[in-house]
């Protein structure tokens, strides 16, 4: 059942870009995905989940796996959270197929990343996003991450796209806070932090919340930070931000994010499992250091060997 939408935070405030749990041989662990989704919502206070984003290893999952995974997560969380389907590719026709598939499966919204590698011009981006938004009745969150895609969404393009009634939000991992401030001032687009290191600064600019990776293990803390900031207790929000620095540093800067997130989940006893090539599983040395960083950030980890 689709979630009721709050215009100020249409996909919720605390979202995690969920990993796709896998077995040791690289098959999707659907039972694990259901358990993880419930854990993220019921214990880590996520009011939204992104399924089959980059953190979900979407470059290596099939369309059929994406559909089953989405249905699995929707069934697991029911109406307790918004479920947003990652459908972005660098092929508009394929993206349209995934968007329609997600709508049929019951998604609450679509996350559409900038087409990567082929580096379309801004006119191409505008047409791509508009075509996808026209294809379903679902609200769309654009995903602006030029470090991965090679192409930023220019502010002028965002101003243009904001005129579309179903393009309502932006997950920003571009880090140009001033450019985003201009877009927020001139449109109704809702911004979400897509960079855990900048979560607190984004709140100061008026972002609705976060689409996080570290939310796998500190989602409840991040939700508390949002509540504190919006409640006027900026000092408390700042203290939470500073306490989480070791966690963010370890997961977001020391290796690839999916690898680190799955290693972190293993340390708290939640499903994550293996990664698919060309990614490689975390080394024992990395996992041992990650354990210490999680503990420093206040995360309760399983007893060591």
Helices and strands as residue ranges (DSSP letters): E 14-17, H 30-42, E 48-51, G 54-56, G 58-60, H 63-77, G 78-80, E 82-86, H 92-105, E 109-113, H 122-135, E 139-144, H 146-149, H 155-161, E 167-172, H 177-186, E 190-193, G 196-198, H 199-205, E 209-212, H 215-230, H 234-243, H 245-253, H 257-267, H 284-296
